[in-house]
Amino acid sequence: MLSEFDIIRSFFTRSAPATVLGIGDDAALIRPAPGMELAISTDMLVSGRHFFEDVDPYKLGHKSLAVNLSDMAAMGARPRWATLSLALPESIVQKDESWLRAFADGFFALAHVHRVDLIGGDTTNGPLNICVTIIGEAPEGKALRRSGARAGDDIWVSGYLGEAALALAYRKKKIMLKPGEGEAAEVEAIMAALEMPIPRVELGQRLIGLAHSAIDISDGLLADLGHILECSRVAAVVRIDQMIRSAAMEKYFPHPLAIECLLAGGDDYELCFTVPKSERTKVELLSREEGIPLTRIGSIEEGAGLVVLDSAGRTVTTRVKGYDHFQV
């Protein structure tokens, strides 16, 4: 059976050109660029809670880094370094080196895209758990925050919301996608949203100096926009009819479960951000240049609270407001 150090050496030791000292010592040494400050975030993925036990290990490797990159995107930070801690069951270590190789390949493929160095971590025996810490850089005093939203700002979101939650409902057989032309492609698309999310790293960096506030949507739009409102001490009105929907979501909308996925499903890893109304043209240009749908879904108001309205101006409510690890 592979030892802890065999696993590290064989699968997770790679060159780290942007690092003073990488894997192999008691600690890594890094040097931020002049005029930059560090942004640091940690996420844990737990088998049975955040992913199915039969998930493709390559996709799991991708997602384990992607969810952290999304935090960097929300701050407008450039990701630079990561640590990876793994609890691995003996069944994987004893019999399935191919699982480790595929997981590492998925992790490093995404790391290569964003020039992220793996600089350390930990490996132990136990139920499958994955913990990544990401370290990035943002221009000093310029990082995007949750606390900057102002009354009169437009609220924007990137991409299509609710696809990952719809995929989870499909996988759990809570729904069956309505038959029709292109159904297989729609299933593939929503499963990709769940298993291989695309972190909006470049978009986040381009929002510096344009957006007043930003957050990544990991627990659902209502919950995460709610964090912006709380930190900024403002209110918001969101219009659900202005939210663009994927082909699969459109087929199921306005079923209550589809509305719940759209507003509160989580696992989207898209960005929600607020921008002054005067800058709408700049956001629209940014959408075209990045090739990412950026949709204006509402506005920031004076006061407190979040209201969602339908096309007739009626209030939309959902049973669930967002993902909570202790209320699932």
C-alpha positions in Angstrom: 0.0 0.0 0.0 1.2 3.5 -0.8 2.5 5.5 2.2 1.6 9.1 2.9 4.8 10.3 1.4 4.5 8.0 -1.7 1.2 9.7 -2.4 2.6 13.2 -2.0 5.7 12.4 -4.1 3.9 10.4 -6.8 0.7 12.5 -7.4 1.0 16.0 -5.8 4.6 17.2 -6.1 4.9 19.5 -9.1 7.1 22.4 -10.0 6.1 25.7 -8.3 7.9 28.4 -10.3 6.1 31.3 -8.5 7.1 30.1 -5.1 10.3 30.8 -3.0 10.1 27.3 -1.4 7.4 24.8 -2.2 6.6 21.2 -1.1 9.3 19.4 0.8 9.9 21.5 3.9 8.0 22.2 7.1 6.4 25.3 5.5 6.3 26.9 2.1 7.7 30.4 1.5 5.9 32.8 -0.8 6.6 36.4 -1.8 3.7 38.7 -2.8 4.4 41.2 -5.6 5.1 44.8 -4.6 1.9 46.8 -4.1 -0.3 43.8 -3.6 -2.0 42.3 -0.5 -2.9 38.7 0.1 -6.4 37.2 -0.2 -6.8 33.9 1.5 -9.8 31.5 1.5 -10.4 27.9 2.5 -13.1 25.4 1.4 -13.8 21.8 2.4 -15.6 19.2 0.3 -17.0 16.2 2.2 -18.0 12.9 0.5 -21.8 12.4 0.7 -22.3 16.1 1.5 -20.7 18.0 -1.3 -20.3 15.3 -3.9 -21.5 11.8 -4.7 -19.2 8.9 -3.8 -19.2 7.7 -7.5 -18.1 11.1 -8.9 -15.5 11.1 -11.6 -12.2 11.8 -9.7 -10.9 14.1 -12.5 -14.0 16.3 -12.1 -13.7 16.2 -8.4 -10.1 17.4 -8.6 -11.3 20.2 -10.8 -14.1 21.2 -8.5 -12.0 21.1 -5.4 -9.9 23.9 -6.7 -12.7 25.7 -8.7 -14.7 26.5 -5.6 -11.7 28.2 -4.1 -10.9 30.1 -7.3 -14.4 31.4 -7.2 -13.7 33.1 -3.8 -10.7 34.8 -5.4 -12.9 35.9 -8.3 -15.3 37.5 -5.8 -12.5 39.6 -4.3 -11.1 40.5 -7.7 -7.9 38.7 -6.7 -5.4 36.9 -8.9 -4.9 33.3 -7.5 -1.3 32.4 -6.9 -0.8 29.5 -4.5 -2.8 26.7 -3.0 -2.5 24.0 -0.3 -4.4 20.7 -0.5 -5.3 18.5 2.5 -6.8 15.1 1.8 -8.3 12.4 4.1 -8.2 9.2 2.0 -10.0 5.9 2.8 -7.8 2.8 2.6 -10.0 1.5 -0.3 -8.6 4.2 -2.6 -5.0 4.0 -1.3 -4.8 0.2 -1.4 -6.6 -0.6 -4.6 -7.2 2.5 -6.8 -4.1 4.5 -7.7 -5.9 5.4 -10.9 -8.4 7.4 -8.7 -5.5 9.4 -7.2 -4.0 10.0 -10.6 -7.2 11.2 -12.1 -8.0 13.5 -9.2 -4.5 15.0 -9.3 -4.8 15.5 -13.1 -8.1 17.3 -12.7 -6.7 19.5 -10.0 -3.5 20.4 -11.8 -5.3 21.0 -15.2 -7.3 23.8 -13.6 -4.3 25.0 -11.6 -2.3 25.3 -14.8 -5.0 27.4 -16.5 -4.8 30.0 -13.7 -1.1 29.6 -12.9 -1.6 28.4 -9.4 1.2 26.6 -7.6 0.4 23.8 -5.1 2.8 24.6 -2.2 1.8 22.2 0.6 -1.0 20.5 2.5 -1.6 17.3 4.5 -2.5 13.7 3.7 -4.1 11.3 6.2 -6.3 8.2 6.5 -10.0 8.7 6.9 -13.4 9.2 5.2 -12.9 11.0 1.9 -12.5 14.8 2.6 -10.8 17.5 0.6 -9.7 20.8 2.0 -8.1 23.5 -0.2 -6.7 26.8 0.9 -6.2 29.3 -1.8 -3.9 32.4 -1.6 -4.1 35.2 -4.1 -3.1 38.8 -4.6 -5.2 42.0 -5.1 -4.0 45.5 -5.6 -3.5 47.1 -2.1 -6.8 48.7 -1.0 -8.6 47.7 -4.1 -10.1 44.2 -3.4 -13.8 43.8 -4.0 -15.9 43.4 -0.8 -19.4 42.6 0.3 -19.7 45.9 2.1 -19.6 48.5 -0.7 -23.1 48.3 -2.2 -24.9 51.6 -2.4 -28.6 52.6 -3.0 -29.1 53.1 -6.7 -26.7 50.4 -7.7 -27.8 47.8 -10.3 -27.5 44.2 -9.3 -25.8 41.9 -11.8 -25.1 38.2 -12.0 -22.9 36.2 -14.3 -23.9 33.0 -16.2 -27.0 30.9 -15.6 -28.1 30.3 -12.0 -29.8 27.2 -10.7 -28.2 24.7 -13.1 -26.2 22.8 -10.5 -29.1 22.6 -8.1 -31.3 21.4 -10.9 -28.7 18.7 -11.7 -28.7 17.7 -8.1 -32.5 17.3 -8.1 -32.2 15.3 -11.3 -29.5 13.1 -9.9 -31.6 12.5 -6.7 -34.6 11.7 -9.0 -36.7 14.5 -7.5 -37.4 15.7 -11.1 -37.4 14.2 -14.6 -36.4 16.7 -17.3 -39.3 17.1 -19.7 -38.6 15.2 -22.9 -37.8 17.0 -26.1 -35.2 17.8 -28.6 -31.7 18.3 -27.1 -32.6 16.7 -23.7 -29.3 14.7 -23.5 -27.3 17.9 -24.2 -29.3 19.7 -21.5 -28.6 17.0 -18.9 -24.9 17.1 -19.8 -24.9 20.9 -19.4 -26.5 20.9 -16.0 -24.3 18.0 -14.8 -21.2 20.0 -15.9 -22.4 23.0 -13.9 -22.6 20.7 -10.8 -19.4 18.8 -11.3 -17.1 21.1 -13.2 -18.0 24.8 -12.4 -16.1 27.5 -14.2 -14.7 30.1 -11.7 -15.0 33.7 -13.0 -11.5 34.7 -12.1 -10.8 37.1 -15.0 -14.2 38.7 -14.7 -13.6 39.4 -11.0 -10.3 41.1 -11.7 -11.9 43.3 -14.3 -14.6 44.3 -11.9 -12.1 46.1 -9.7 -12.8 49.8 -10.0 -16.2 49.2 -11.6 -18.2 47.2 -9.0 -19.1 48.6 -5.6 -19.5 45.1 -4.1 -19.3 41.4 -5.1 -19.8 37.9 -3.8 -19.6 34.5 -5.4 -22.9 32.5 -5.4 -22.1 29.3 -3.6 -25.1 29.0 -1.2 -27.8 30.4 -3.5 -28.6 33.9 -4.8 -31.0 34.9 -1.9 -28.5 33.9 0.8 -25.4 35.4 -0.9 -27.0 38.6 -2.0 -28.3 38.8 1.5 -24.7 38.9 2.8 -24.0 41.9 0.6 -27.2 43.6 1.9 -26.3 42.9 5.5 -22.7 44.0 5.2 -23.6 47.1 3.2 -26.7 47.9 5.3 -29.0 48.3 2.3 -32.0 46.6 0.7 -32.7 45.1 -2.7 -35.4 44.4 -5.2 -34.8 41.5 -7.6 -37.0 40.7 -10.6 -37.1 37.0 -11.4 -38.4 37.6 -14.9 -35.1 39.4 -15.7 -32.9 36.4 -14.7 -31.8 34.5 -17.8 -32.4 30.7 -17.7 -30.7 27.8 -19.3 -32.7 25.6 -21.7 -33.2 22.9 -19.1 -34.3 25.5 -16.5 -36.7 27.1 -19.0 -38.4 23.7 -19.6 -39.1 23.3 -15.9 -39.9 26.9 -15.0 -42.0 28.1 -13.2 -42.3 24.8 -11.2 -41.7 25.7 -7.5 -38.6 23.4 -7.4 -37.2 25.2 -10.4 -37.8 28.6 -8.7 -36.1 27.2 -5.6 -33.1 26.1 -7.7 -32.8 29.4 -9.4 -33.0 31.6 -6.3 -31.7 29.4 -3.5 -30.1 26.2 -4.9 -26.4 27.0 -4.5 -23.3 25.5 -6.0 -23.5 28.1 -8.9 -20.0 29.7 -8.4 -21.2 32.6 -10.5 -20.6 36.2 -9.4 -23.2 38.6 -8.0 -22.1 42.2 -8.0 -23.4 45.7 -7.8 -22.5 48.6 -10.1 -23.7 52.2 -10.4 -26.5 52.6 -13.0 -24.2 55.1 -14.9 -21.9 52.2 -15.7 -24.4 49.9 -17.5 -22.7 50.3 -20.8 -19.3 49.3 -19.4 -20.8 46.1 -17.9 -22.5 45.2 -21.2 -19.1 45.7 -23.0 -17.4 43.6 -20.4 -19.9 40.8 -21.0 -19.2 40.8 -24.7 -15.4 40.9 -24.2 -15.4 38.1 -21.7 -18.0 36.0 -23.5 -20.0 35.6 -20.4 -23.7 36.5 -19.9 -23.9 39.3 -17.4 -27.5 40.1 -16.5 -29.0 43.0 -14.6 -31.6 41.5 -12.3 -32.5 44.2 -9.9 -31.4 47.2 -7.8 -30.1 48.2 -4.4 -32.4 50.3 -2.3 -32.4 52.2 0.9 -33.5 50.3 4.0 -33.2 46.6 4.8 -34.4 43.3 3.3 -34.6 41.5 0.0 -37.8 41.4 -2.2 -38.2 39.1 -5.3 -40.9 40.1 -7.7 -42.4 38.3 -10.7 -43.4 39.8 -14.1 -46.7 41.0 -12.6 -45.0 42.6 -9.6 -46.1 39.9 -7.2 -43.8 38.8 -4.4 -42.0 35.5 -5.0 -41.3 33.3 -2.0 -39.4 30.0 -1.6 -39.4 27.5 1.2 -35.6 27.5 1.2 -33.5 30.7 1.3 -30.1 29.1 0.7 -27.8 26.2 1.5 -26.9 25.7 5.2 -24.7 22.7 6.2 -26.5 22.3 9.4 -30.1 22.6 8.1 -30.1 20.2 5.2 
